[in-house]
Amino acid sequence: MEVGILGGGQLGRMLALAGYPLGVQCAVYDPAPDACAGQVAPLMCAPLDDADAIARFAQGKRVITYEFENVPVSAAWWASAWTPVRPTPRALELFQDRLLEKQFLREVGIPTPAFAPIDPENPADALEQVGCPCVVKTRHGGYDGKGQRVAHTPDEYLQAVAQLGGAPLIAEAFVPFNRELSAIGVRGRNGEMHAYPLVQNHHHEGILRLSIAPAPDSNALLPTAQDYLKRLMDALKYVGVLALEMFQVGDQLLANEVAPRVHNSGHWTIEGAHTSQFENHLRAILDLPLGSTAPRGVSAMVNLIGDIPPIVPILRIEGVHLHLYGKTPRPGRKVGHITLCADDYKSLKKTLAMVISRASLNLPIDPIS
Ligand code: AMP
């Protein structure tokens, strides 16, 4: 086995699938015996806090990587005693803690919303720094909008702190953004870096529902986004794919979150770019030449969340690509995605409307202006 992946969810599954045409074999490590990547790659099922099991998994691999940022940092450091871990475990350490993450972004010169750690003895201090409305978030373990509350008044703020209390918290100014964008880049061991076009993202209840790539009217923002990616990745001597989620406010970009891994808003690259984010991640960590990140036309990606719609009417639509992850449907669970590719936004919009109606998806009606 060449590549060992810590985590066996859909991202691990799509990484393993991208390995096949390159002749790269992946193995996955996950505590869940039914982890969906285990359907396409050998699965080692053991807890992530089992140092001996991690060592056995890492031995003999060419490289270890990870597919979700809440892999315990200790697991990545244990693996690194045997085999190179790429991206560096330091990236996990930073980006799984919202406070360290924001401090690091500030250090490398990337603007963020105002933020402050919440002192449980004196929560009013943080509120004074960020103002109202604000968002209270747990420092650790939050994803897809979990572990956060929006507060419109000081009373709501104190309630949110009490509700999320017990865990270390951070307060952030609420950003009245125009839209959400993500920048996805890949950096090789020699420092070579490529960025995909900016992606426009639509969330509902904190979960990504729809991505449009390239984000319409985003050319003027791309140099800034590329500069941010470069600052982040160079500072960490990062190797692999990284995603930076941002808010656009006027012509400004504010960083919200960094994912040191392949990202949901990059799934469109499988069909919509010359080289997918999954292939480029494997190329980077295996020290192979990176592939072109240029788009082929325009794409939209919709997540299938909670259940799988009838697939026959969807597959009848031209330009549609269905990806099911082999997961048992459950409310709020990402069970698959659909990518649509077109030559221009006008035809993309038409196909998207068809997908939304045939899959009965609850999505913004006019996401492409
Ligand atoms: P996160 O888990 O930080 O990625 O947040 C999930 C979603 O909540 C984001 O994609 C935004 O839609 C929203 N959100 C998070 N932080 C803020 C903020 N400071 N201001 C406004 N909306 C936010």
Residues whose N, C-alpha, C, O or C-beta is under 5 A from the ligand:
A	BS01	AMP	P113 V135 Y143 D144 G145 E172 A173 F174 V175 H203 G206 E257
